[in-house]
């Protein structure tokens, strides 16, 4: 039972990564700069949490939790960039796709950064609840 939260975290990371790849490779949405930072923090979680859940190794929490919290911070910043007029820095996304753009807007408020934020927060919450064993 100890590895259940690791397994659930792994499933969330798989779903988030698959969704990210679907949007870029199938729907041909070009990621903005903040999207790339979120991908950099999410994609390794699939491998790390997969190995940890297979081995029931809760020590991985010390590596994965900071990545998921940092990912949540970047995603929250991206949500604010999209939702709050005048928020953010134009220098961050001055070339390529603007970070304030909306490819999707499900139910009037669910955008890709909201999906990313949800995934990072779920992973972090599950990892906070993971019992730790000492090295």
Backbone as CSV, one residue per row, in Angstrom:
resi,resn,N_x,N_y,N_z,CA_x,CA_y,CA_z,C_x,C_y,C_z
1,UNK,0.822,-1.203,0.000,0.000,0.000,0.000,0.862,1.262,0.000
2,UNK,2.111,1.085,0.436,3.005,2.223,0.536,3.253,2.867,-0.824
3,UNK,3.280,2.056,-1.901,3.578,2.566,-3.224,2.373,3.081,-3.988
4,UNK,1.166,3.056,-3.375,-0.040,3.468,-4.092,0.024,4.929,-4.521
5,UNK,0.503,5.802,-3.671,0.575,7.212,-4.040,1.635,7.439,-5.115
6,UNK,2.711,6.647,-5.087,3.704,6.740,-6.156,3.094,6.303,-7.483
7,UNK,2.335,5.220,-7.440,1.700,4.706,-8.656,0.695,5.714,-9.212
8,UNK,-0.127,6.291,-8.349,-1.098,7.288,-8.792,-0.395,8.533,-9.344
9,UNK,0.689,8.945,-8.706,1.477,10.079,-9.210,2.029,9.765,-10.593
10,UNK,2.488,8.541,-10.773,3.021,8.106,-12.060,1.933,8.163,-13.135
11,UNK,0.726,7.707,-12.798,-0.379,7.752,-13.756,-0.720,9.192,-14.152
12,UNK,-0.691,10.105,-13.188,-0.951,11.518,-13.496,0.140,12.054,-14.429
13,UNK,1.394,11.718,-14.151,2.500,12.173,-15.000,2.377,11.602,-16.415
14,UNK,1.967,10.346,-16.525,1.761,9.734,-17.846,0.651,10.471,-18.596
15,UNK,-0.462,10.730,-17.920,-1.589,11.416,-18.562,-1.186,12.821,-19.001
16,UNK,-0.456,13.538,-18.159,-0.030,14.895,-18.500,0.938,14.888,-19.683
17,UNK,1.860,13.963,-19.692,2.816,13.859,-20.789,2.118,13.454,-22.078
18,UNK,1.217,12.491,-21.989,0.466,12.067,-23.179,-0.383,13.218,-23.723
19,UNK,-1.018,13.977,-22.835,-1.803,15.131,-23.270,-0.938,16.183,-23.933
20,UNK,0.226,16.431,-23.366,1.159,17.399,-23.930,1.598,16.974,-25.331
21,UNK,1.938,15.705,-25.469,2.354,15.198,-26.778,1.198,15.195,-27.771
22,UNK,-0.006,14.920,-27.296,-1.178,14.965,-28.169,-1.383,16.373,-28.723
23,UNK,-1.321,17.369,-27.839,-1.536,18.744,-28.284,-0.478,19.189,-29.295
24,UNK,0.771,18.773,-29.096,1.818,19.237,-30.006,1.955,18.368,-31.251
25,UNK,1.842,17.059,-31.114,2.100,16.173,-32.247,0.866,15.841,-33.075
26,UNK,-0.306,15.808,-32.461,-1.531,15.478,-33.186,-2.284,16.743,-33.581
27,UNK,-2.485,17.631,-32.616,-3.224,18.870,-32.886,-2.323,19.967,-33.471
28,UNK,-1.007,19.754,-33.438,-0.014,20.676,-33.992,-0.025,22.051,-33.322
29,UNK,-0.265,22.064,-32.001,-0.148,23.298,-31.229,1.332,23.497,-30.914
30,UNK,1.856,24.650,-31.231,3.268,24.931,-30.978,3.424,25.432,-29.547
31,UNK,4.273,24.789,-28.740,4.440,25.205,-27.341,5.155,26.551,-27.226
32,UNK,4.694,27.352,-26.274,5.372,28.610,-25.976,6.538,28.328,-25.024
33,UNK,7.252,29.364,-24.649,8.411,29.207,-23.771,8.021,28.603,-22.419
34,UNK,6.959,29.113,-21.802,6.540,28.575,-20.503,6.070,27.129,-20.625
35,UNK,5.454,26.786,-21.746,5.049,25.391,-21.970,6.276,24.482,-22.011
36,UNK,7.344,24.953,-22.644,8.567,24.145,-22.691,9.140,23.929,-21.297
37,UNK,9.132,24.957,-20.463,9.636,24.792,-19.095,8.802,23.773,-18.324
38,UNK,7.497,23.806,-18.521,6.626,22.838,-17.853,6.904,21.429,-18.352
39,UNK,7.140,21.280,-19.649,7.482,19.967,-20.201,8.799,19.453,-19.625
40,UNK,9.776,20.343,-19.512,11.079,19.955,-18.965,10.923,19.397,-17.555
41,UNK,9.980,19.925,-16.802,9.764,19.466,-15.434,8.824,18.256,-15.361
42,UNK,7.938,18.066,-16.334,6.973,16.962,-16.280,7.514,15.673,-16.890
43,UNK,8.139,15.740,-18.033,8.522,14.524,-18.749,9.407,13.579,-17.929
44,UNK,10.417,14.077,-17.205,11.234,13.149,-16.404,10.445,12.456,-15.282
45,UNK,9.343,13.076,-14.860,8.554,12.473,-13.780,7.979,11.128,-14.196
46,UNK,7.698,10.951,-15.481,7.175,9.664,-15.956,8.181,8.564,-15.671
47,UNK,9.423,8.797,-16.017,10.468,7.796,-15.798,10.770,7.615,-14.309
48,UNK,10.982,8.713,-13.599,11.346,8.632,-12.178,10.247,7.989,-11.335
49,UNK,9.002,8.412,-11.548,7.898,7.850,-10.768,7.581,6.421,-11.193
50,UNK,7.795,6.106,-12.462,7.585,4.737,-12.929,8.538,3.766,-12.264
51,UNK,9.802,4.113,-12.235,10.806,3.254,-11.589,10.534,3.173,-10.091
52,UNK,10.227,4.314,-9.485,9.986,4.341,-8.034,8.745,3.535,-7.661
53,UNK,7.693,3.634,-8.462,6.485,2.874,-8.120,6.703,1.377,-8.338
54,UNK,7.480,1.010,-9.330,7.802,-0.406,-9.552,8.586,-0.979,-8.371
55,UNK,9.546,-0.201,-7.874,10.380,-0.639,-6.750,9.795,-0.283,-5.385
56,UNK,8.670,0.435,-5.361,8.081,0.950,-4.117,9.126,1.739,-3.327
57,UNK,9.904,2.531,-4.048,10.993,3.305,-3.457,10.516,4.727,-3.173
58,UNK,10.149,4.971,-1.950,9.629,6.288,-1.576,10.730,7.337,-1.427
59,UNK,11.985,6.908,-1.495,13.075,7.881,-1.399,13.086,8.848,-2.582
60,UNK,12.435,8.475,-3.681,12.394,9.326,-4.865,11.631,10.627,-4.592
61,UNK,10.837,10.639,-3.546,10.041,11.831,-3.230,10.939,13.047,-3.054
62,UNK,12.097,12.862,-2.474,12.992,14.005,-2.244,13.495,14.629,-3.544
63,UNK,13.457,13.885,-4.652,13.863,14.418,-5.950,12.669,14.912,-6.765
64,UNK,11.580,14.176,-6.679,10.431,14.443,-7.531,9.551,15.563,-6.973
65,UNK,9.418,15.634,-5.677,8.567,16.672,-5.079,9.036,18.080,-5.436
66,UNK,10.327,18.397,-5.348,10.747,19.743,-5.762,10.458,20.033,-7.238
67,UNK,10.593,19.022,-8.091,10.296,19.218,-9.511,8.819,19.510,-9.725
68,UNK,7.962,18.794,-9.006,6.527,19.015,-9.186,6.088,20.357,-8.595
69,UNK,6.678,20.762,-7.488,6.352,22.075,-6.909,6.839,23.191,-7.833
70,UNK,8.043,23.062,-8.353,8.553,24.057,-9.294,7.687,24.095,-10.554
71,UNK,7.276,22.929,-11.046,6.375,22.877,-12.199,5.055,23.568,-11.914
72,UNK,4.528,23.388,-10.707,3.277,24.047,-10.321,3.456,25.563,-10.288
73,UNK,4.610,26.022,-9.846,4.879,27.464,-9.811,4.935,28.030,-11.233
74,UNK,5.639,27.343,-12.121,5.724,27.800,-13.516,4.337,27.779,-14.159
75,UNK,3.575,26.715,-13.918,2.230,26.619,-14.492,1.308,27.696,-13.927
76,UNK,1.412,27.970,-12.630,0.588,29.022,-12.026,0.932,30.384,-12.628
77,UNK,2.214,30.633,-12.831,2.639,31.871,-13.481,2.050,31.953,-14.892
78,UNK,2.058,30.835,-15.594,1.522,30.789,-16.960,0.013,31.043,-16.967
79,UNK,-0.687,30.475,-15.993,-2.133,30.730,-15.876,-2.380,32.211,-15.631
80,UNK,-1.608,32.818,-14.742,-1.748,34.248,-14.477,-1.435,35.069,-15.725
81,UNK,-0.427,34.642,-16.467,-0.066,35.328,-17.713,-1.238,35.311,-18.698
82,UNK,-1.964,34.197,-18.733,-3.101,34.077,-19.645,-4.346,34.803,-19.143
83,UNK,-4.589,34.734,-17.858,-5.871,35.187,-17.315,-5.887,36.621,-16.804
84,UNK,-4.740,37.163,-16.435,-4.691,38.502,-15.851,-4.067,39.465,-16.862
85,UNK,-4.861,40.388,-17.389,-4.327,41.343,-18.369,-3.182,42.168,-17.776
86,UNK,-2.113,42.295,-18.546,-0.978,43.096,-18.112,-0.023,42.375,-17.180
87,UNK,-0.335,41.137,-16.814,0.541,40.378,-15.925,1.662,39.757,-16.752
88,UNK,2.800,39.609,-16.154,3.885,38.891,-16.801,4.836,39.795,-17.555
89,UNK,5.788,39.152,-18.161,6.846,39.847,-18.870,6.789,39.500,-20.354
90,UNK,6.751,40.523,-21.176,6.765,40.291,-22.615,8.106,39.730,-23.059
91,UNK,9.163,39.982,-22.310,10.488,39.499,-22.671,10.564,37.976,-22.635
92,UNK,9.753,37.363,-21.783,9.799,35.912,-21.643,9.342,35.214,-22.906
93,UNK,8.303,35.697,-23.533,7.761,35.072,-24.740,7.781,36.037,-25.918
94,UNK,8.867,36.739,-26.080,8.902,37.749,-27.136,9.126,37.148,-28.527
95,UNK,9.638,35.927,-28.605,9.817,35.303,-29.916,8.989,34.025,-29.967
96,UNK,8.400,33.787,-31.120,7.599,32.577,-31.283,6.168,32.773,-30.822
97,UNK,5.633,31.770,-30.191,4.245,31.743,-29.742,4.107,32.557,-28.458
98,UNK,3.118,33.445,-28.371,2.931,34.210,-27.125,2.425,33.311,-25.994
99,UNK,2.933,33.532,-24.802,2.529,32.729,-23.643,1.104,33.028,-23.202
100,UNK,0.557,34.128,-23.657,-0.801,34.495,-23.260,-1.863,33.916,-24.191
101,UNK,-1.444,33.198,-25.222,-2.383,32.632,-26.191,-3.171,31.462,-25.627
102,UNK,-4.338,31.224,-26.210,-5.220,30.129,-25.783,-5.466,29.199,-26.967
103,UNK,-4.942,28.000,-26.910,-5.262,27.012,-27.936,-6.615,26.364,-27.638
104,UNK,-6.840,26.098,-26.367,-8.122,25.524,-25.937,-8.682,26.394,-24.828
105,UNK,-9.977,26.311,-24.628,-10.611,26.987,-23.498,-11.894,26.215,-23.187
106,UNK,-11.709,25.056,-22.554,-12.829,24.197,-22.219,-13.576,24.771,-21.016
107,UNK,-14.883,24.723,-21.068,-15.762,25.225,-20.003,-15.489,26.694,-19.681
108,UNK,-14.847,27.392,-20.594,-14.607,28.809,-20.412,-13.385,29.175,-19.590
109,UNK,-12.718,28.191,-18.970,-11.556,28.534,-18.146,-10.431,27.508,-18.192
110,UNK,-10.660,26.327,-18.720,-9.630,25.287,-18.720,-8.764,25.435,-19.970
111,UNK,-7.531,25.877,-19.749,-6.547,26.020,-20.810,-5.443,24.992,-20.583
112,UNK,-4.509,24.913,-21.495,-3.409,23.953,-21.339,-2.607,24.230,-20.059
113,UNK,-2.272,25.479,-19.728,-1.576,25.717,-18.460,-2.408,25.321,-17.229
114,UNK,-3.730,25.443,-17.295,-4.579,24.998,-16.178,-4.481,23.480,-16.034
115,UNK,-4.466,22.763,-17.157,-4.294,21.313,-17.110,-2.934,20.947,-16.511
116,UNK,-1.903,21.674,-16.918,-0.564,21.434,-16.384,-0.505,21.713,-14.884
117,UNK,-1.073,22.836,-14.473,-1.104,23.179,-13.050,-1.829,22.101,-12.253
118,UNK,-2.933,21.621,-12.772,-3.698,20.568,-12.094,-2.850,19.309,-11.931
119,UNK,-2.147,18.928,-12.982,-1.310,17.726,-12.915,-0.186,17.891,-11.890
120,UNK,0.511,19.014,-11.924,1.609,19.230,-10.971,1.101,19.265,-9.529
121,UNK,-0.035,19.902,-9.302,-0.590,19.973,-7.946,-1.026,18.581,-7.480
122,UNK,-1.652,17.811,-8.355,-2.044,16.440,-7.990,-0.828,15.600,-7.625
123,UNK,0.210,15.680,-8.448,1.428,14.911,-8.168,2.034,15.335,-6.838
124,UNK,2.136,16.644,-6.612,2.708,17.130,-5.352,1.868,16.696,-4.159
125,UNK,0.554,16.783,-4.274,-0.327,16.376,-3.171,-0.175,14.888,-2.873
126,UNK,-0.110,14.076,-3.915,0.073,12.639,-3.713,1.429,12.344,-3.083
127,UNK,2.448,13.082,-3.486,3.777,12.846,-2.925,3.885,13.338,-1.487
128,UNK,3.177,14.417,-1.147,3.163,14.867,0.247,2.570,13.784,1.144
129,UNK,1.623,13.032,0.613,0.981,11.969,1.388,1.710,10.648,1.368
130,UNK,2.846,10.591,0.687,3.600,9.346,0.593,4.419,9.135,1.850
131,UNK,4.226,8.003,2.516,5.075,7.722,3.682,6.528,7.548,3.237
132,UNK,7.433,8.144,3.961,8.845,8.074,3.587,9.575,7.071,4.451
133,UNK,10.499,6.406,3.808,11.372,5.526,4.587,12.776,6.100,4.539
134,UNK,13.538,5.875,5.530,14.874,6.448,5.586,15.816,5.667,4.678
135,UNK,16.866,6.348,4.246,17.850,5.723,3.348,18.633,4.768,4.161
